[in-house]
Structure formats: C-alpha cells, structure tokens
Amino acid sequence: MMIRQDGENSVDKKALQINLDATRYGTFAEIGAGQEVARQFFHVGGASGTIAKTISAYDMAFSDAIYGPTPRYVSRQRLYQMLEYEYKLLIERLGDKRAGKTGFFTFANTVAARAYNHPSESHGWLGVRWQAHPRAEPNQIIIHVRMLDKENLQQQEALGIIGVNLIHGAFYQYQNPEKLIGTLLDSLDTDRIQVDMIKFTGPDFHYIDNRLMALQLVEQGLSDAAMFTADGEVVRADELLYKKTVLVERGSFRPLTNTTQDILDCAKATFLKEPKVMGEEAVVLMEITMQNLAAWGGPGGKIDHTDFIDRVEELGKLGHTVLVSKFAEYFRLGAYLSRCTSKMIGIAMGIPSLIDLFQEKYYNNLDGGILESLGRLFKGDLKLYVYPVKDEKTGELLTVQNLKVAPNLQNLYDHLVENHFIEPLEGYKPENLSIFSRAVLKLIQSGDAAWETMVPPAVAEMIKKGRLYGYQAPFTDR
C-alpha cells in the first residue's frame, strides 16, 4: 500500500486554488458514481468562477443521443466522445465572449462503480481537455482507474479526489509530467484506487513518449503493470486481452536472441494446438519485470529510461506487444492475466526459470509457501511451456522430463508434469541451445562480431544502427 499525504496537496486546497483562478472555466460531464468531481469544486466555494456547466447523462438513450452510440459505455471510446462533444460545445457557446482571458477546459468521466446489481470489478475512464493559455490549442490527458473500495460511497469519494488531482495536475504541472503522475494519488492510497493507463496528447506534450509515462505508473507505484502495442500505443490490458487467449514470454530482451525467438515460436506452435485455443488467434505478450529493469539500471536500482526505450523499440519493431510489470512471482502474473481474460493462458519459459519456480526460498512471504504459490498459479486455465537448456559445464540437455527438483518437491513436480500443467517444448533448433543473452551482450560490448549470428537479422541491424546496449563496432570496421 502506498499512502499519499494531504498537507498542502489536500483535495480541498487544490479545488479552491482552481476556483480562485480566474483564467480557468469549463464543463464537467460525469457518468457513474455521481457527480463527485464537480461536487468537490462546489463544496469548497467559488465554483461559479470555474464551472460553466455540469451534466450527468446516466440513461443510455440520453447518453447516446448526446454523444453518439458506443458498444461499451465505460470505455475509452465513450470518454473521447464526451470530451470532444463538451469541449466543442463550450468553445462554440463561450469562445467569442471569453477567449482572450480564459483557458477553457472540459473534464469527463465514465465509471462503473460498485452497486447491488453490479458485483464485477469497478473501474472508470477519466480525462481532461484544456487550454494551457487563452486561445491555445488544447492538450489532453486520459487515465484509466481501478476502484478497489468495497462500498459505493467510498468509491465515489475516491473518484472525486482523483478527478481533482488530475485537473489540478493538468493546469499547474503539465510541464513536468512525471511530477504530475506522482500527484494523482494525493490524499489516496493504492488500496483504494490504482491508475493502470495514462496518455498525454496535445501541443505541450509533443515531446512525450507515452511508453515512458506508462512506465512511470509502475515505477511510482500507481499500478502493478502497464502495456503498450508494437506501434507504441498505450493500452489497458482489459482492452487488448478481453476474451482472448494469451501467450506470454518473460525476459530481459537485452537483446532478443535466437533462443528467445525459438522459445516463443515453439511455445506458440504448441499453444495453438491446444483444444481450447484451436481456431483462435492468441495475443502474444513480451513481459519485462521492473526487477529486471532495475538490475540493469543505475545506482540504487534507478531505472535507465534510455535502456528501457531501446528494449521496447526492439520488441516493437518485431511486432510485439510489451507488458511491464512488478510481478516477480509467476503466480502474480497469472492472476493479473486471469483478471483480464477468461480464456486459456500460456507462459513460455526456459528450464532455468522453471528451476527458480521450484525454489522454496522465494515464497517465504506466503503463509502456504510454495504450495500456495503453485496453487494460485494453476488456479485458472494456465499452462507452462518449457524450453530445454544445455548445461554450459557438462553439455547435458536438461528437459522437463529429466529435471530434478528438491527431493521433497519431486512428487509435486511430477504430478504437475503428468497432468500437463507443465508441457515440454519440441521442435526447437539445437543450435540455439548454447546461446545465452548475457554472453551475447558481452560480445556486443567487446566488438566481437560473432554475436550477429546469435540474434535475428532485424535485431542485429537495430543494434548496429542505434548503437544499442553499449555496441562496439568490430575492430576491422574501426
């Protein structure tokens, strides 16, 4: 749990500061969880100087009549419709009268809060479109939130607070997006609400890479994970994975080697033959953990953002969707994916990761230890697809079938294999078994051109062209 302190950043002080700012004037459009954001501004006084209009079109017919139809009412599409319509209307009605002295704004949200007939997860989309200065072209920030309070009134309160924080940050901290993100949970904590998606657009954000902003959500503790597609578009996991089968491979991808690609290719071939998957197109995710990013970062585990972008650029150009997560344990990854889809999930890994999975020392924080972790991992429709490895010292080929774990866990391991929770991968390329990413990285940094045959040609080209990962040209090219 991360607690944000009040003090000078209390929601009342923020709302009052905005109300007293004569240059700000706009519209609030809220669907679901009451009109809690607008209420915060009415509550502190002086709202007539800030609020031109509030609207709450709860009925679907009314909502469609105003904003147009949409397949899902609590969605990014509906939020965009609301922001577009209300901002355009605001400018049409008041632009000529106040344009020279007013920075107009529109705030909108569409939310599914807890209700007696709505037991599913509570979540919502919030956004603000505003002029940084009078007559300026508008900027926009949208976020997606998960509301974790158990009671509807508590969820409404949390929504009101984060809405004020978003508007205040947009007005007064837009020139420092990382700081703005850090204030979104002022007066809240992550046991109450999480922000798992954010996107900045507009003239004042032309320099921003929204993948770094997604990383900030995880790095600053507002979310456990963030996701973006191959073209760099930040997405909410539920948007992409809803009712889809999912295959994920974890790695450092520094760089992506022929072995990494072979693991994915073999796992995908096996996964697509599963009876519950056949005929469906699986979503493939490449996962990088925050622990891995910190391990390659600076002093104190500080993450190297340039290194991060290099890796995701590499993956993106190969057509991969990237998941960045805090899920050091695989059962947490499994739980996260199971929350996003009801379909089958596959996790591709090598034997070294499977060995780590059966190390009891990693589960001392669980009351049920390794039994609890494995129970939670395989609770849903999930399988592990495991690639063999050649022992660097002995040359022995280690596979799912001949792997030995701790004696007290061997029967448990055998049970999982026999019941096909753990599947061996076949059809692999033997020449890839001796390729290890750390060894490839050393060759890249030493100027030994031998590494070029150990990675896909597209990756080799990217590394040389972008001088990634400390690349040194071969001696013959210097």
C-alpha distance (Angstrom), angle and dihedral (degrees) to the residues before:
residue distance angle dihedral
M1 . . .
M2 3.80 . .
I3 3.81 116.2 .
R4 3.79 121.6 -158.4
Q5 3.79 115.1 -152.0
D6 3.80 124.1 -129.1
G7 3.82 112.3 -145.0
E8 3.78 112.0 113.4
N9 3.80 89.7 -6.6
S10 3.81 97.3 61.2
V11 3.77 115.8 140.0
D12 3.83 92.3 -118.7
K13 3.79 92.9 54.5
K14 3.79 91.7 47.8
A15 3.79 93.3 49.3
L16 3.80 92.0 46.5
Q17 3.81 91.9 49.4
I18 3.80 89.4 55.0
N19 3.81 92.6 45.8
L20 3.80 90.2 53.0
D21 3.80 92.5 49.1
A22 3.79 103.8 97.2
T23 3.80 92.0 -164.8
R24 3.84 93.9 66.2
Y25 3.80 122.7 80.8
G26 3.77 130.5 151.7
T27 3.77 157.9 118.9
F28 3.80 133.8 -72.9
A29 3.81 118.9 -153.1
E30 3.80 114.9 180.0
I31 3.79 130.6 174.3
G32 3.80 117.8 -174.4
A33 3.83 131.7 8.8
G34 3.81 92.2 47.0
Q35 3.79 124.2 -87.0
E36 3.76 93.0 -60.4
V37 3.80 98.5 147.7
A38 3.79 93.9 51.8
R39 3.82 89.1 43.7
Q40 3.80 90.4 60.3
F41 3.79 89.6 60.6
F42 3.81 93.6 45.6
H43 3.80 90.1 47.9
V44 3.83 96.7 59.0
G45 3.81 95.6 46.3
G46 3.76 134.3 -118.5
A47 3.80 93.3 70.4
S48 3.80 92.9 138.8
G49 3.78 86.8 75.1
T50 3.79 92.1 55.6
I51 3.81 110.1 29.9
A52 3.79 120.8 68.9
K53 3.80 93.9 170.5
T54 3.78 142.9 -11.3
I55 3.79 123.1 -156.2
S56 3.79 134.9 178.1
A57 3.81 114.1 -174.2
Y58 3.81 99.9 -174.2
D59 3.79 97.6 160.6
M60 3.80 110.9 85.1
A61 3.79 93.5 -137.9
F62 3.80 91.6 53.0
S63 3.80 91.3 44.1
D64 3.80 92.2 51.2
A65 3.79 91.8 46.0
I66 3.82 90.5 55.4
Y67 3.80 103.6 35.5
G68 3.81 104.6 19.0
P69 3.83 129.9 -108.1
T70 3.79 123.3 -52.7
P71 3.83 132.2 179.8
R72 3.82 92.4 -130.5
Y73 3.80 123.4 29.4
V74 3.79 95.9 -156.8
S75 3.77 96.4 55.0
R76 3.77 145.0 110.0
Q77 3.81 89.1 -106.9
R78 3.82 92.8 57.3
L79 3.80 91.3 47.2
Y80 3.82 91.0 52.7
Q81 3.82 90.1 48.9
M82 3.79 91.2 51.9
L83 3.79 95.1 47.3
E84 3.81 92.8 46.3
Y85 3.79 95.8 47.7
E86 3.80 98.1 42.9
Y87 3.79 95.4 43.8
K88 3.80 92.8 48.7
L89 3.80 90.9 48.7
L90 3.81 91.6 48.7
I91 3.80 92.3 53.3
E92 3.82 92.0 45.2
R93 3.81 93.1 51.3
L94 3.80 101.7 38.2
G95 3.80 108.0 14.8
D96 3.79 96.7 96.6
K97 3.81 93.6 44.5
R98 3.80 100.6 47.2
A99 3.80 108.8 13.1
G100 3.79 96.5 111.7
K101 3.80 95.6 56.1
T102 3.79 105.7 23.3
G103 3.78 134.9 78.5
F104 3.80 101.5 -154.8
F105 3.79 123.3 -147.3
T106 3.78 141.6 180.0
F107 3.78 123.7 -156.2
A108 3.81 120.3 -166.3
N109 3.76 139.0 173.1
T110 3.79 136.7 176.9
V111 3.79 114.2 -165.1
A112 3.79 142.5 177.6
A113 3.79 103.2 -152.0
R114 3.78 126.9 -177.7
A115 3.80 114.3 -74.9
Y116 3.79 137.2 165.0
N117 3.82 89.8 -104.7
H118 3.82 95.6 36.8
P119 3.83 108.9 65.8
S120 3.81 95.9 157.0
E121 3.79 125.4 100.5
S122 3.79 115.2 -56.2
H123 3.77 115.8 -130.2
G124 3.77 142.6 144.1
W125 3.79 149.6 -171.7
L126 3.81 120.8 -122.7
G127 3.77 130.0 -177.2
V128 3.77 144.1 168.2
R129 3.81 127.8 -157.6
W130 3.79 114.5 -169.2
Q131 3.77 147.7 155.7
A132 3.79 112.7 -114.9
H133 3.81 87.0 -153.7
P134 3.81 134.4 10.2
R135 3.82 111.9 -73.8
A136 3.83 91.7 8.5
E137 3.79 122.5 136.5
P138 3.82 108.0 -99.6
N139 3.79 128.0 -100.3
Q140 3.78 122.3 -151.5
I141 3.80 137.6 -155.3
I142 3.79 123.1 -174.6
I143 3.80 127.1 -176.0
H144 3.78 136.8 -177.9
V145 3.80 119.4 -142.3
R146 3.79 136.4 -165.4
M147 3.80 111.0 -147.2
L148 3.79 111.0 -149.4
D149 3.81 104.1 176.7
K150 3.81 113.9 116.8
E151 3.80 96.8 -137.8
N152 3.79 128.4 63.0
L153 3.82 94.6 -132.0
Q154 3.80 91.0 53.0
Q155 3.80 90.5 50.4
Q156 3.80 90.4 50.6
E157 3.79 90.5 51.2
A158 3.82 92.7 49.5
L159 3.79 91.1 47.8
G160 3.80 90.8 52.1
I161 3.79 91.4 51.6
I162 3.79 97.0 47.8
G163 3.80 90.3 45.9
V164 3.81 90.7 56.6
N165 3.80 90.2 45.7
L166 3.80 91.2 52.4
I167 3.80 93.9 49.2
H168 3.81 93.1 44.6
G169 3.79 91.8 48.6
A170 3.80 91.4 48.8
F171 3.79 92.5 51.9
Y172 3.78 101.0 41.5
Q173 3.81 109.1 18.8
Y174 3.78 104.7 35.1
Q175 3.81 90.1 114.7
N176 3.82 89.3 63.2
P177 3.82 106.4 44.3
E178 3.80 94.9 175.6
K179 3.80 90.5 56.0
L180 3.81 90.2 44.7
I181 3.81 90.1 55.7
G182 3.79 89.9 49.7
T183 3.83 91.4 57.9
L184 3.80 97.7 50.8
L185 3.81 91.9 92.4
D186 3.82 97.1 43.6
S187 3.84 107.2 143.1
L188 3.82 89.3 13.0
D189 3.80 138.6 78.3
T190 3.79 135.1 -145.6
D191 3.81 91.9 -105.8
R192 3.81 86.0 68.4
I193 3.77 105.2 36.8
Q194 3.80 139.1 1.5
V195 3.80 130.8 -163.6
D196 3.80 110.0 -144.1
M197 3.79 100.9 168.0
I198 3.81 135.9 34.0
K199 3.79 133.4 169.9
F200 3.81 130.3 -174.1
T201 3.82 121.3 -160.4
G202 3.79 135.4 164.0
P203 3.81 140.4 72.6
D204 3.79 95.2 -62.0
F205 3.81 90.9 52.7
H206 3.80 99.2 47.6
Y207 3.81 90.0 116.7
I208 3.79 96.3 51.2
D209 3.79 124.0 109.3
N210 3.80 103.0 -152.4
R211 3.80 90.2 -155.3
L212 3.80 87.7 67.8
M213 3.79 89.5 48.9
A214 3.81 88.9 52.3
L215 3.79 88.1 51.1
Q216 3.80 89.3 51.5
L217 3.79 90.7 59.3
V218 3.79 89.5 59.6
E219 3.80 96.4 35.7
Q220 3.82 92.8 52.1
G221 3.80 92.8 44.2
L222 3.81 101.2 -111.6
S223 3.80 91.6 121.5
D224 3.80 140.1 14.6
A225 3.79 93.9 -134.2
A226 3.80 145.5 11.6
M227 3.78 132.0 -163.3
F228 3.79 138.4 -161.5
T229 3.77 134.5 175.6
A230 3.80 128.8 -118.2
D231 3.81 91.1 -90.9
G232 3.81 91.1 54.6
E233 3.81 97.4 -103.6
V234 3.81 111.4 148.9
V235 3.80 111.5 -131.2
R236 3.75 139.2 178.0
A237 3.80 110.7 -113.3
D238 3.80 92.4 -126.0
E239 3.81 90.3 56.5
L240 3.79 92.4 56.6
L241 3.81 102.5 31.9
Y242 3.81 102.0 38.1
K243 3.83 107.7 134.2
K244 3.81 91.0 -12.9
T245 3.81 131.3 124.9
V246 3.80 110.4 -118.3
L247 3.80 134.6 -151.8
V248 3.80 118.1 -173.6
E249 3.80 133.2 -174.7
R250 3.80 121.5 -166.0
G251 3.77 121.5 -149.9
S252 3.78 148.9 125.9
F253 3.83 92.0 -109.7
R254 3.79 87.8 -158.7
P255 2.95 80.6 156.9
L256 3.79 119.5 -9.4
T257 3.81 103.4 -123.7
N258 3.78 133.9 -159.6
T259 3.81 86.7 -101.3
T260 3.80 92.0 54.4
Q261 3.80 89.8 50.7
D262 3.81 92.6 45.6
I263 3.81 91.3 52.3
L264 3.79 89.7 53.2
D265 3.80 94.7 44.6
C266 3.82 93.3 49.1
A267 3.79 93.0 44.2
K268 3.79 92.7 48.6
A269 3.81 92.0 49.4
T270 3.82 90.7 51.7
F271 3.81 95.1 40.6
L272 3.81 93.8 52.5
K273 3.82 89.6 55.4
E274 3.80 92.3 58.6
P275 3.83 109.7 115.2
K276 3.82 90.6 -126.7
V277 3.80 91.9 50.9
M278 3.81 104.1 39.2
G279 3.78 112.2 117.5
E280 3.78 93.8 20.6
E281 3.78 129.7 100.6
A282 3.78 109.1 -125.5
V283 3.79 122.2 -139.7
V284 3.82 107.8 -125.8
L285 3.80 118.4 -150.5
M286 3.79 129.5 -170.8
E287 3.81 108.3 -153.0
I288 3.80 127.0 -155.1
T289 3.79 116.7 -175.0
M290 3.78 123.9 -141.9
Q291 3.80 87.5 -124.7
N292 3.78 89.5 60.6
L293 3.80 92.7 47.4
A294 3.80 90.6 49.5
A295 3.81 91.7 49.1
W296 3.80 89.8 59.3
G297 3.80 94.5 39.8
G298 3.77 134.6 87.9
P299 3.81 132.9 -74.0
G300 3.78 115.3 -40.4
G301 3.78 92.5 19.5
K302 3.80 93.0 -68.2
I303 3.79 108.2 168.6
D304 3.79 118.2 -118.8
H305 3.80 103.2 -133.6
T306 3.80 93.7 -166.2
D307 3.79 90.1 55.1
F308 3.81 89.5 48.2
I309 3.80 92.7 52.9
D310 3.82 90.9 46.3
R311 3.79 90.2 56.5
V312 3.79 96.7 45.9
E313 3.81 91.3 44.6
E314 3.80 87.8 54.8
L315 3.80 91.9 49.7
G316 3.79 93.4 42.1
K317 3.80 93.5 53.5
L318 3.80 87.7 53.3
G319 3.81 88.3 55.2
H320 3.80 98.6 -106.3
T321 3.79 130.3 145.4
V322 3.81 111.1 -134.8
L323 3.80 128.3 -140.6
V324 3.82 118.2 -165.7
S325 3.79 112.6 -165.9
K326 3.78 148.8 165.3
F327 3.80 90.6 -136.4
A328 3.78 103.1 124.0
E329 3.82 89.0 161.4
Y330 3.77 118.4 61.9
F331 3.80 93.5 -136.6
R332 3.80 89.0 63.8
L333 3.79 90.0 52.0
G334 3.80 89.4 49.7
A335 3.81 92.2 50.1
Y336 3.80 91.3 49.7
L337 3.81 93.5 50.8
S338 3.81 91.7 44.6
R339 3.79 88.8 55.8
C340 3.81 89.2 56.1
T341 3.81 99.8 45.5
S342 3.79 139.3 19.8
K343 3.81 91.7 -152.9
M344 3.81 129.3 93.7
I345 3.81 120.0 -64.7
G346 3.79 127.1 -154.9
I347 3.80 127.2 -167.2
A348 3.81 117.1 -160.5
M349 3.80 117.3 -154.0
G350 3.77 144.6 149.0
I351 3.79 127.4 -110.6
P352 3.86 92.3 -97.8
S353 3.82 90.1 61.3
L354 3.80 90.8 47.4
I355 3.81 89.5 52.5
D356 3.81 89.8 52.3
L357 3.80 89.7 49.2
F358 3.82 88.4 63.4
Q359 3.81 96.3 49.5
E360 3.80 106.3 113.1
K361 3.81 92.9 -158.3
Y362 3.81 90.3 73.9
Y363 3.81 92.4 63.4
N364 3.80 103.2 51.6
N365 3.80 88.8 115.5
L366 3.81 91.8 62.6
D367 3.80 120.1 82.4
G368 3.79 90.0 -140.9
G369 3.80 94.6 42.0
I370 3.79 118.2 -156.9
L371 3.83 92.3 -13.4
E372 3.78 90.2 59.9
S373 3.79 92.4 46.4
L374 3.80 93.9 51.3
G375 3.79 91.7 43.1
R376 3.79 90.1 54.2
L377 3.82 92.6 43.7
F378 3.80 94.8 54.0
K379 3.79 96.1 34.3
G380 3.79 92.6 106.6
D381 3.76 132.6 36.9
L382 3.81 95.4 -63.0
K383 3.80 134.2 138.1
L384 3.77 136.1 -176.2
Y385 3.81 118.3 -133.7
V386 3.79 109.6 -159.0
Y387 3.80 129.2 -159.3
P388 3.83 119.2 -152.9
V389 3.78 124.4 -118.0
K390 3.79 134.1 -152.6
D391 3.79 113.7 -128.4
E392 3.82 106.5 -117.8
K393 3.83 92.9 -144.3
T394 3.79 104.1 38.7
G395 3.80 101.8 23.7
E396 3.82 88.6 -130.7
L397 3.80 116.2 149.9
L398 3.81 110.0 -125.9
T399 3.81 114.7 -156.4
V400 3.78 138.5 167.3
Q401 3.80 88.4 -97.7
N402 3.83 98.8 54.2
L403 3.81 100.7 31.1
K404 3.80 114.4 123.8
V405 3.78 119.4 -155.8
A406 3.82 129.0 -176.8
P407 3.84 109.2 -46.1
N408 3.81 92.6 -118.1
L409 3.81 89.7 55.0
Q410 3.80 100.6 40.9
N411 3.81 95.1 93.4
L412 3.79 90.0 49.5
Y413 3.79 90.9 49.5
D414 3.82 92.1 47.9
H415 3.82 90.0 50.0
L416 3.81 91.7 54.8
V417 3.80 92.0 47.7
E418 3.81 94.7 46.1
N419 3.79 91.0 50.2
H420 3.81 92.4 48.4
F421 3.77 98.1 -115.3
I422 3.81 84.8 124.8
E423 3.81 115.7 42.1
P424 3.82 126.7 -169.6
L425 3.79 116.3 -131.0
E426 3.76 120.1 -126.1
G427 3.79 134.5 -173.3
Y428 3.79 92.7 51.6
K429 3.79 123.0 152.0
P430 3.85 109.5 -108.0
E431 3.81 92.1 -149.7
N432 3.80 89.7 65.2
L433 3.80 95.0 57.5
S434 3.80 92.6 83.0
I435 3.81 96.2 50.6
F436 3.81 114.9 103.3
S437 3.80 121.8 -178.4
R438 3.81 95.9 -134.8
A439 3.79 91.0 53.2
V440 3.80 90.2 48.7
L441 3.81 89.9 50.8
K442 3.80 91.5 53.2
L443 3.80 90.5 52.1
I444 3.82 90.8 49.8
Q445 3.79 91.1 52.0
S446 3.80 94.9 43.6
G447 3.79 97.4 53.5
D448 3.81 94.7 -113.7
A449 3.81 106.2 144.6
A450 3.83 91.9 -154.7
W451 3.81 89.2 94.2
E452 3.80 91.9 70.7
T453 3.81 91.9 76.5
M454 3.82 91.0 50.7
V455 3.81 97.3 63.8
P456 3.82 132.7 51.7
P457 3.84 111.5 -84.8
A458 3.82 92.1 -114.0
V459 3.80 90.2 55.1
A460 3.81 92.5 48.7
E461 3.80 89.8 52.1
M462 3.81 92.2 50.0
I463 3.80 93.1 48.5
K464 3.80 93.7 50.8
K465 3.77 95.9 41.5
G466 3.81 94.6 46.4
R467 3.82 95.6 32.5
L468 3.80 88.6 -129.4
Y469 3.80 128.1 -177.3
G470 3.80 94.6 15.4
Y471 3.78 93.4 -54.7
Q472 3.78 116.4 -166.9
A473 3.79 119.9 -164.2
P474 3.83 114.5 -120.5
F475 3.81 114.3 -92.3
T476 3.80 90.8 -110.7
D477 3.82 90.2 59.8
R478 3.81 96.2 50.0
